[in-house]
Amino acid sequence: MSMFVIAAIIGGIVGLAAGFHGGHGHSNYRHARAAGHGRKPALYLGARGPWITIPGPFGTRIGHRL
């Protein structure tokens, strides 16, 4: 096999894996929103005490206990 064929096969596998992963994240987000699970406020009290979160990259949140 040539290097081009091997690169095409590997690229296809990586593309499919990324597509499935991205689709699952979107479905999980939509399902959680439909069930009423929105994002937590920036500062909230939980079982671990006061907690603060800030928006992170790609729709994530970065949190830390105060």
WOLIN-V518509 format. One record per helix or strand of 2 or more residues. SS is the DSSP state (helix for helix, strand for strand). FROM is the first residue (numbers start at 1). TO is the last residue. If there is no record, write none. Layout:
ss & from & to
SS & FROM & TO
SS & FROM & TO
This chain:
ss & from & to
helix & 3 & 34
strand & 43 & 46
strand & 49 & 55
helix & 57 & 59
strand & 61 & 65
